Amino acid sequence: MTVICTVVISLKHSMQTSVFLVENEKKETSLIEIRVTGAVRNPGVYTVQPGACLRKILKTAKIKKEANLEELHLNKPLIKSEAIEIPARKFFCIYITGEIENPGKYEVPVETRICDLKKILILNPSADKRVFKSKKRVKHGEKIPIPKA
């Protein structure tokens, strides 16, 4: 803890100078340590000022695409040292539209690729099957259109 003091100089009529030391405030300068683990690329201990928010720390920790941030309070000020586990999703929700029998929301495992979707969808005869040549992984909340051939 650091005590910040101000020096007050007072001039009296007799030109005599008096110096007063006034204690203004006590300012807490200690840092806190936040241990971040789970679905981040750079897990570890981050040293920050009290009041820093989790969102700022996660920018440095680099969240992974499967991180589930829905239950975390990203803007809440952190006031003491603590450990925070960033949970990982096991499933993503994706939205498939276009030339399939049941367009809509689908829950798929995190590692799903577009080419894997062909196994779970019932395609209309007019569907362009070339879309399923992609080995790109799907993202949570992604909208995937299946066009006509």
N, C-alpha and C positions, 0 to 999 in steps of 0.2 A: 504494500500500500504506500502511496506517495502522498505527502502533505504538500499542498501548494500554498505558498505564502506570498503576500504582497507587501512591499515596503511602502509605507506612507511617510512622506516627509512633510512636516508642518513648520511653517515659518511664523514666528511670533513677532509682535511689534518691536521687540528689542533686538531683532535680527538674529536671535538665537535659534538654531536649528535643532529640532527634536526628531528622532527617528523612531517609528513604531513598527513593530512586526505584527501583522494581522494575519491570523489563520483564516483563509477563505473557505476552503473545502477540502474534504478528503476524497481523493479520486482513486478508485480501484484500477490498477493497471495490470493485474495478473491476467494471464491468458487461460483459456480452457482448451482441453483436448477432446476432440470428437473422433472416435474410432468408427470408421465406415467399412462394412463388410457386405458380402452378398453380391448382387447383380451390378457390380461396377468394375471398370477396367483397371482402376488404380486404387485397390483397397489399402487402407492404412490409417494412421493417426494424423489428423489435421489440427493444427494449432491455430486458434482464432480468438478474436476479441469476444467477450460476452456480448450477446445480443445479435451475433451473426445468425443468418438464417440457413437452413439446410440446403435450400436451392443454390446458394453461393458455393457451398462445399461440394455439392454434387457436380457442379460445372468442372471443378478440378478433378474430382474422382472419376468423371466420365461414365455415366450410366450406360448399361448395356441395353440393347433393344428389347430384351425380355424383362426388363425391370418393371415391377408393378408399383407405380407411385400413387395409386388411387387412395390408399389408406394412410399415406404420410402427409404430414402438415408441413409443406415445403417453405412456407413463409413465417412459420412460428419462430420467434427468437430463441436461440439456445443460450441458457444462462449458466449451465454447469457442465462439467465434463461428463460425457456419456458415450455409450456404444450404440450405434444405429445399424441395424441389419436391413439392407435393401432387398425386399423379397423379389423372387423371380416368378414370372408367370410360367405355368406348365402348358397353358393353352392360349391361343390368340383368337379373338373374334374377327372374322373377315366378312365382307358383304359381297356376294356374287350375284351379278345381274346378267341379263341377256339370254342367250340361247341355251337355257337349261330348264329342266322340268320344274324345279322348285327354287326359284331365285329367292335370295334373302340372306339372313345372317347364319353363318356357320362357325362352329367352334372347332379349331384344328390344333394339333400339337405345335409347339413353338418352332420346331425344326422343319415344318412343312414347306415344301417348294411348290411352285405353280404346277410343275409336271406331276406332282403327287395328287393334285386335285381331281385329275381325270378318273382316279380310282373310286372317288366318293360321290361324284356327281352323275346325274342321269342327263345326258346331253340330248337336245333336240336334234333331229336329223339334219337340220340346216346349220348346226354349230360349226364354226371354224376350229378344227382340232389342232391347227398349228400353234395356237396360243399355249398349248400344253408342252411345247418343246422347251420352254423356258425353265432353267434350273434355279431361277431367282427365288430366294426365300420370301415368304409372305410376311407382312408386318401387321401388328395389331391395329385394327380399325381400317385396314386397307380395303378399297373397293376394287373388285376385279370384274371387268366386263368380259363376257364371252360373246364375241361378235358372230355374225352370220358369215358363212363361207363365201 
